[in-house]
Amino acid sequence: MADKKAFPLEKVRNFGIMAHIDGGKTTTSERILYYSGKNYKIGEVHDGAATMDFMVQEQERGITIQSAATCVQWGAYRLSLIDTPGHVDFTAEVERSLRVLDGAVALYCAVGGVQPQSEQVWRQSEKYKVPKIAFVNKMDRIGANFYSVMDQMKNQLGANPVPVVLPIGAGETFDGIIDLIKMKAIRYDMKSLGKNMTEEEIPADMVEKAKEYRQKMVESAAEQDDALMEKFFAGEELTVDEIKGALRKGCMARTITPAFCGSAFKDKGVQQLLDGVCDYLPSPIDAGAAVSADDPSQKREPSDNEPFCGLAFKIMSDKAMGKITFVRVYSGTLKLGGELLDSTINQEQRISRLFRMHANKQEALEEAHAGDIVACVGLTQTRTGDTLCDPEHPITLESIDFPAPVISVAVKPQSRQDNEKLGAALHALAMEDPTFVVTFDQETSETIIAGMGELYLEVIVDRLKREFNVACDVGAPQVAYRETITTSVENEYKHVKQSGGRGQYAHVCLKLEPQEPGKGFEFVNEIKGGVIPTEYIPAVEKGVRKALESGPLAGFPVVDVKATVYFGSYHEVDSNEFAFVTCAMQCFKQGFLKAKPQLLEPMMDVEVAVPETYMGAANGSINQRRGRVEGMEDRAGVKLIKATVPLGEMFGYSNAIRTVTQGRGTFTMIFKQYEAVPKNIAQEVIEKRIKEGKVRASAD
């Protein structure tokens, strides 16, 4: 690796590849490593030899589970690349990567186009305002259609894709690309794995199309700059530098998405994509200052001269080194052995090892600089999303939001002696991933693990066995239901206990109101005249919040409720904090059951792809699962059925859809929202929970 001075910040690109599962992200990453000279041999996903898919589970399943980081040189540029998973169950990996990247390549299959997870990752990237370029991969596959993917990007993502290259042919006839900036055709010598390219004149049958799309590209570029717009309308020719500069400006403002195409597997188009990363995606300087979450006037410019500031965005367990923390350095210099402040938890720590990652291999460093993405050992207390900074100049950056888990299973070690090992292993895995939640059910003495999907929990159980040597028995998957109310109610409760000596007294009146879906919990204090002393109000809120953890209907968490304490009373001697916590809990639970409570279940956006012959059977399989079919469309020789289906009905669906389509149907699903459970099913769930001892039967 060349030394730091060879790469000024404006020549650094921190970017990720994001896409739907099976779009070809890892294959594209492997080509980037090969063409940049990082690897001398291409590792293929289907052989289980991809550099970036280094986990055993990734190699066996042929999918990416963990985001993997690497660093390569492309011409005068240093590129830090993060290959992210495409499967919805591993959405946290995408979320945390996008939070720290300056730009991204949105990758699409030329046949599948914009698929459900493509939409999800696009939304995630927009949340963090990440500029993107597009790469339409798999142009060599039957049914590939570059122009259809451009239309889908416009219609489904609301994007403004601007092709800077066009494909020559599609499917078996895909033969190269047309560079619209140079107005040349590029062909690849396949004997050299596409490394040798030749520029030729554009094929005669494509000249008109190339001129049309170049005109559109130049117009889009001119729209980004008033001076260029005047020049364009005056009929003057824009220079190559002016076009590239304006496209870059539009890309960074997220008003346009420069679009490329190729076939990573067939070694076509990846070099132009790398040029596009350098030409259009932002450097750390363009990405701008890191801003404090508490005080927007407090900033850290991307410079080595500023005080150190970085964000811990990923944690990994390693057998040899223990806990590895991935850090994006926003400003200043991070030195090996230096003291750091984790400002999120207000703890000082010291780095014992510092290195740059290349998938699961390390390159030792003495120091890291602004714009770097590095890994550290020694930050034992730091969690995902924590800010690390110079102890003399504290700052706290915006953390990372993660979705709540939607599915859980009970696990217990096959050997009793492994109880302690299981606890330590689950703790290590929970440190790695904030969407992985571990709880212990006191009543059933079960350890419950919760995550984003069935595949996710399968991988966790597999990792327990292989990495931590703990074989587990696993219970049936459980849906993460929620509880809420549908009407307003006022309730009063007195907690009075007298058992010799000092007693307990608390009296609370609560008004409970439903909130709009997704708004969460709100606590309001409307006590007047000190009928409940101010010092006991936090205890009332604490009691209500404790009641939210396990709802009185079926023992599931309560959501979207507003609780207002408006009256009550206290006793000079017998009132205390504990009495008010207990009283508020009981008052809330009683009121909740009077407010027409409702059970909510997670609903999934499901997309089923089947040959037309099996469309009726696929529709039937959705209807049987309480699903709502919301639309159908044709795409690349298959019918796409879009539906909303309860998660609880989707267990085992992969086998069911294969059975009714003779193995030719596939589906994807992502979490959409919570909706009310039909009464008869809600009653079954509640009765089952009462039988299991998770909740007491209510008096009514």
N, C-alpha and C positions, 0 to 999 in steps of 0.2 A: 504494500500500500504506500502510495506516495505520501510525503509528509504534509502536514497541515497547510503550510504556506502555499503549496501548489494548488490549493482549493480555496480561493477567497469565497466568502459567504454567498456572493451573487452567482457562484458556479456550483452551489450545493442544491440538490433537490431531494426532499423527503416526501416520498409518495407511496401509496398502497395500490393494490389491485383488488377491486371489489366486484362481485358478480353473484348471480344465481349459482346454485350447485351444478357442477358439471359444465360450466361455461368455458373452462380451459385456463383458469387462473394460474394453477401450479405449472402447467405445461408452458405457459407464456413466461413465467418466472424462470423456469429452467433454461429457456432460449436466451433470456436476458443475461443469465450467468455465463452461458456459453459464448455469446457474441461479444460480451465485454471482456472475455479472457479470464474470468474468475474460475470457470470450470473448463477442463479440456475435453470432457466427455459429457454428452447430454444424458441426464437421468430421466427416465420415463415413468410417469405415474402408474401406467398399467403393468410395469415390471416391478413396482414397489421400490424403485430406485431413485425417486425424485429427492434432490438435496433438501428442498424446503419442507417436504413431508417426512420428517425424521422419526415421528412417533410410530411404534409398532402398529398401533391401532389405525393410523393413517395409511400405512403401507398395505395393511390387510384389506382395508375397506376402499382404498383408492380415493379417499376424500381428505380434505384439510380439516383438522380439528382445532389446532392452535395456530394463532398468527405467528409467522416466522419472519425474522428480520435478517437482512444481509446488506452488504455495502459493496458497490462496484464502481469502476471508473468507465465513463463513456466519453472519449475525446478529452476535452478540458474540464469535464464535469464529474463531480462525485455524486452518485445516486445511492440514497438509502432507501431500500425497498422493503415493504412489509406485504407478504402474501397472506390474505385473510381468508377465513372459511366462507363457503357459500351456503352451507346448511343452516337453516333458521335456528336449530337447537343451539348453535354456537354463536349466536348474535352478539354476545358480550364481547367476543374477540374483535368483531368488526367495530363495535361502538368505541372501545378503548383505543383502537388503532386510529380511527378517524379523528378522535379528539386531539391527537398529537401530530397528525400529518399536515403538511402544507398543501398537498394536492393529491389527486387520485386518478387512476385509470378505471373508468367504468367499462367493464368488459361484457360483451353480449355474444351469445351463440347466434350465428347467421341464420340458423334454422328456427331455434326456439324464440329468438328475439327478446323482448322485455317480458320477463317472467316474474312471479310473485316476489321472490327474494331480490330481484333486480330493483323492484319498486321500493322494497323495504330499505335496502342499502342506500338508494338514492335519497330517500327521506332522511336517513341518518346523516348522510353527508351534507345535506342542506341545513340540517339543524346546527352543524358546526361550521357552516359557510365554507365548505371545502371546494375550491375550483377543480373542474374535472375535464379530462379529454376522454373520448370514447374510442374503443377498439372493437370492431365487429370481427370476431374470431370464427374459425371453422368455415371459411368461405369455400373450402374444398368439398363440403358435405352436400349430398343430394338434398335439394330443397332450399339451399342457401339463397338469401335475398337481402342484399345490403340496403336497398332502397326501402324495403318493407320495415327493416329495423329502424331506419331514420324516421319513418312515419310513426312507428310505435313510440319512439322516444318523445316525439312532439305530443302525440295524443295521450299517452299514458303517464308520462313523467312531467309534461309541461315544459320540456327542455327545448333548446334551440340548437340542434346539431348542425354544424357546418362542415360538410365533407372537405377535407384537404387532399384526399386521395380518392380514386375510384377503382373498383375491381375490374380486371380484364377477365370476363367470363365468370362463371359460378359453378359450383359442384365439380364434376370431373373436368370441366373446361376452364376452371380457374387457373390462370396462367401468369399472373403478375398484377401490378397495379399501375395506375396513372398518377403521377405527382402533379397536382393541379397548380402548384406554385411554379415549378420549373416547366410545366407543360411537356413532360417527357414520360414515356412508358418505361417501367422498370421490370426487367426479367431476372429470374434467379437461376444460378447454376446449381442444380440439385446434387451434383457430385461433391460439391464443397459444403454441403448442408446449408445451402443458401447464403454462404458468406460472400461468394463472388456474385456481384450484381452487374448487369449491363444496362445502360440507358439507351433507349431507342426512340425512334419517332412513334407517335401515337398511332395505333392501327386505324386505317382509313374509316372503318365502320364505326369508330368511337370518337372521331374528331369533333363532330357536332355536339355530342353529349358532353365531352370534356370542356368545350367552349362554354356551353350553357352553365355547367356547374362551377367553372372558374369565375364566370361573371357573377353568379350568386355569392361565391366566396369573397370576391373582391368587394362586392356591395356590402356584405356583412362586416367586412374589415373596415370599410370607409365609415360605416355607421358609428363606429367606436370613437371616431376622432373628427372634430369639426373641420380642421384644416384639410384632412384627407377627403372629407365629404365634398368640400368645395372643389378640390382637385378632380375628384371623380365626376362630379356634375359638369365640370368644364371639359370633360372628355379626355383628360390627361391620363397617361399610363402610370399606375402606382408601381414603385420599385419593390423588389423582393423583400428588402428590409422593412419597408413601410407596411407591406401586407402582413408580414410576420409580427411586427411590433404591434399593429392594431389588433390582430387576432389574439395575441398574448394579453393585451389590455382587456379585451372582451372576455377572455377565458377567466382572468383573475377577478373580474367584476361579476362573474357567473351569469353574464347575459348571453354568452354563446358557449358551445361545447365543440371544439375542433374534433372531427371524427376521422378515424383511420380504419383500415380493414386488412385482413390477411388470414393466414392459417399458421398458427404457432407450431402445430404438430408437423406441418409440411415445410416449416422454415421460410415462410413468406410473410413479409410485411412487418416483422418485429423490429428490424433496424430503423425503419421509418417511424415506428411508434416511439423508440428510444429518442430519436431526434425530436419528436413531438414533445416528449417529457421535458427535454432541455429547452426547447423553443417556447413552449406555451405555459407550462406549470410554474408556479411561483417559487422563488428562493425564500429562505427564512427572512431575508430583508423585506421582500415584497409582502410576506405574511404579516409583518408588522409586529408591534410590541405586545408582550404578554401583559394582560391587564388584571389587576387585583379584583377578586370577587367581592371584597368588602368595600373597596374605595376605588372607583373607576379612574380617579386622578393619579393613582399610584400605578406606575408602569415600569416594565423592564424592556429596554430596546434590545434587539438581537445583535449584541456586540460583546466581545471579550472584555471590554473596558468597564462594563456594568457589573454590579454585584451579582453573584451566582444565583440562578433561579431555575428550577426544573420541575417536571411533573412525573411522578411514578405512575406509569400507565399499565404495567403488567407485572405479575409476579409468577415465578416458575420454581418448582421444587426440583433440585438436582441431588442425586445420591451422594456425589463426591463433595459438592460445594454447599449444599443446603439451599438456603433461600436466595434466588437471584431476582433482583429488582431491575426492571427495564425503565430507563429514565430518558425523557426528551429534555435536552438542555436548551432553555430559551435565551439565557443571557449568562455572561461571565464565564469563569473557568472552574471545572470540577476536577480537583486534584486527588490522586490516590493518597489515602491516609488522612485526608483533610476532614475537619469537623463540619458537620452539616446540621441544620435545624429542620426537622419535620414540623412545619408550622401548623399543619392540620391537627396534630396531636400534641404539639408543643414539647417535642423531645429532641434532644441533641444526640446525634449518632456519628459513627466514623466508618468510612469506606475502607475495607481491607483488601478488596480486589476490584479492578476496573478493566473492562474489556469491551471491544466491539464484537458483536455477534455475527457469525456467518452460519445461519440456521442453528445447528447445535454445536458448532465449533466456535472457539474464542480466539480473538487476537488481543493480547494484553496491551494495555495503555497506561501511560503515566498520568495523563490528564485528558479531559474532554472539553470541547469548546462550544460556544453558542452555535446552535443549529445541529449539533450531534445527537444521534440516538445511540445510547450505550447501555451496558448492563453492569450492575454493581453487586458486590457481596458485602454483607456487614450491616445492611439496613434491616435489622431483625424486627423492629416494631412497625415499619412502614407498610401501609396498605395501598391497594389500587386506588388511584385518584388523589393521593396525598401530594401536597406541595413540599418540595425540598428547596432550601434557600440558605444564604449566608446568615449565620446567627446574628451578625451585626446589622443586617438589613432585612428584617423579616417581611414576608409578603405571602398571601394565600391566594392561589389561582382558583378559577372555577373548577370544580371537581368533575366527575363523570357520572351521568345518570344511567342506571341500569334497570331493565324491566324486572318485575317481580316474577318468581318461578310459577309455572302453571301446572306442574305435575310432581307427584311425590311417590316414593316407595319406602317400605320398611326394610332395613337391612340388619342382619345379625351374623356375627362370625360363626363359621361352622365348628370352630374349636373355641371352647370357653376361655382358654388361655390367651386367645387373640383379642380379648375385649379391649385391653389397654392399647394394643397396636392399632386396632380399628379407630379408636378415639384420636390417636396421634395422626394417623393417615388422613382421616376426615378433616382434621384441623388444618393440615397442610394443604389439602385440596380446596378448602373453603377460603384460605388465604389467597390462593391463585385466582379464584373466580368469584366475583361478587354475586353472580346469579345462582351460585350453588349454596343452598342453605341447609344447615344441619340442626335438627332439634331432637330433644329426647322426650318421649311421651311417658310421663310419670305413671299414668294409670295402667298402661299396657307394658311398661318397661321396654319399649321399642325405640330404636334409633331411626328417625325419619330423615331421608335425604330428599331434597326438592331441587328441581332444575327446569330447564326450558323445553324438555321433550323426552320422548322414550329413548331415542338414540343417544341423547346426551347422558342419561342415567345409565344406559348400557355401557357406555365408554367409561364412566366413573367406576362402575363395578369391576370392569375389566382391568382398569388401572390399579384398583385396590389389590387385585390378585397378583398382577405382574410386577408392579413397582414396589408395593408395600408388603407382599407376601401374606395378604389376608384374604382368604377365600370366604365369600359371604353367601348366605341364603337370602333371596330377595322376595319380598311380598308382591302382590298384584299392584299395578300402578293405580294411584288415587288422584282424582282431579282436585285442583285447588279451588274449591267453591268459595264464595264470599256471601256475607249476609248484609241486608240493608232494610230500611223501613220505607213504607209508601205513603204514610200520612203523618200529620203532626199530632203530638200528644203532650200533655203535661202530667207529671207524676211526682208524688211526694213520698219521702221515706224517712222514718226515724230509726236511728240505731241507738238502742238503750240497753246497756248491760250493767247489772249491779250484782257483784258476787263478793261481797265483803270488802271493806277498804274502799279504795278509789274505783269508781265505775268508768263507763265509757258512754259519752253522749254526743250525737251528731244528728242534725236535722237538715235535709236538703230537698229543695224543689227544683226539678229540671224540666225544661221544655225541649223536646226532641223534634227535629224537623228533617225531612229528606232533602238531600242536596242533589244537584244534577250529576249524572254519571261522570265519574272520573275526577270530581272536585275534591274528594277526600273528606277528612274530618275537620271540623271547626269547633272551637270552644269559645263561648262568649260569657263574660262576667257582667251581670246586670244587678248585682247586689247593691241595695241602697240602704243608707242609715246604719251600716255596720251590723246588720242582723246576723251575718256570718263574718267574723273578723277577717281582715285582709290576709293575715298570715295563714289562714286555713283554705283560701281559694286555690293555691297550687295543689293542695291535697285533694280537693274536689276534682280538679282536672286530672290529677294522677289516677284517681279511682276510676274516672270515666275511661281514660286511656287503657287502663288495665282490663276493663270490661270489653273494650274493642278487640282485644287479642283473641278472645274466644267467645263468640256470640252465643246468646241464650237459645237460639233456634236450633242449631246443630253443631255448635262448637267451632265454627269457622270464623275467620277475622271479619269484623264489621267495617263497611266502607260507606262513604258518601252520606254522613250524618252530621248535622249541626246540633250541638248540645249547649243550651243556655241555662246557667244557674241564676234564678231570679228571686228566690226567697229561701229562708231556712231559719235555724236558731242554734244557739250554743249554750253550754253550761260553763260557768266560771271555773269550776274545779274539774268536772268530768270530761270536758272536751279536749281532744288532742288530735294530732295529725292522723294517727292510725285510725281513729274513729271516723274521721271525715273521708278517708280513702275508702274504708269499708262501706260507709253509708252511700257514697256516690256510686260505687260499683253496683250495689243492690238497687238503688233508685234507677240507674240506667237500665239494668237488666229487666226490671219490672216494666218500666215505661216502654222499652223496646218491644216486648211481647204484646203490648196493647196497641202498638203503632202499625198494625198489619204488616208484620215482617215478611221478608221475601228472600228466598235463596237465589243466588246468582251463579251462573256457570260461565267459564271461558268459551267464547265462540271463536272458531278459526276460519280464516279465509282459505278455502280449499280450491285448488285448480287440478282437474283431472284431465289427462291427455290420453285419448283412445282413438283407434281407427274407427271410421264412421260406422262400420258394421256393428260395433259394440256400444254405440251411443245409448241405446235404450237400456241396456243392462247396466251401464255406468250410472245413468240417471236414477234407475231403480235403486242401485246400491246407496245413493246419496239420500233418496227419500226415506229408505228404511232406517236411516240413521238420524232421523229428525232434521235433515238438512233442507235448506232452501236453495234451489237452483236460481242463480241471479243473472245468468247470461251464457251464451254459447258463441264460439267463433271458430273459423277455420284457420289453421296455421300449419303450413308445411306438411300437408298431407294427413294431418290428424284433426280431430275435433277437440276443442278445449271447452270443458264445462267449468264454469266459475260458480262456486257455491259457498254458503255459510253453514258450517256444521258444528254442533257442540263437540268440544274436545273429548268429553266422556264417551262419545259414540265412535271415536276414530281409532281406538285401540284395536290393533290387528287389522286395520284397513288395507295395509299393503298386501297381505295374503288374499284378502277378499277381492280386491280389484284385479289381482293377477288371475285369480280363479275364474272370474266372470268374463275376462278378456283373453283367456288362454295365454296369459303371460305377457300380453302386449300393452297393457295399460299402466300408466305411471301417475303419481300424484305428488303435489307439494302442498304444504299448509303453513300459514303463519298466524300468530295470535292477532285477533281483530278487536274484540271488546268483550265486556261482561254483559250478559243478558239474563232476564228472569227465567228460572227453571219452571216448566209446566207443573201444575199443582200435584198431579198424581206421582210424578217422578220425584218432586221435592219431598213428598210424604215418605216415599221409599227410602230416600237418603237419610231423612231425619230419624226414621224408625231404626235403620241400620246403625246410626250413630248412638242412639239410646241403648240399643242392645250391646254395642261395643263398650259402653260406659264412657263415651266421649262427651256426653251431655245428659243432664237430667230431664226427664219428661216434665213438661210444663203443666201447671195445675189445670189449665183450661184444655 
